[in-house]
Amino acid sequence: MRRPDEGPNALQWFLAELEQRVKCPDARREVHTLLRSMAGERIYLARDILVKAEQQRIARALLDSGFTATQARAELAARCGFSRRTAERVVAHVLNQRAIAAAVARSGPRDA
């Protein structure tokens, strides 16, 4: 945990970054409104939600654009800067999601 003399806390840092990076005043105002509506809440920024979802989105886009699984793994590792093994896990997860969705679509609606 930071001490007060160590600089801004996480929220202060986030707000300062928001002011620097978001140039549109309307967008900034919307984010501030959203944050005010969450006042008093604690937020845990889970890696699975933020990072893995983005990795899977990239892998899905590569596969959709015609990359083979092997090509997608290599490209994903190069773009995201992580290991070949991590890229293999991400691509395998996306392929498994597709297989499950295809199986569900083929089975059609079930009678109760």
Secondary structure, 3 states (H helix, E strand, C coil): CCCHHHCCCHHHHHHHHHHHHCCCHHHHHHHHHHHHHCCCCCCCCCHHHHHHHHHHHHHHHHHHCCCCHHHHHHHHHHHHCCCHHHHHHHHHHHHHHHHHHHHHHHHCCCCC
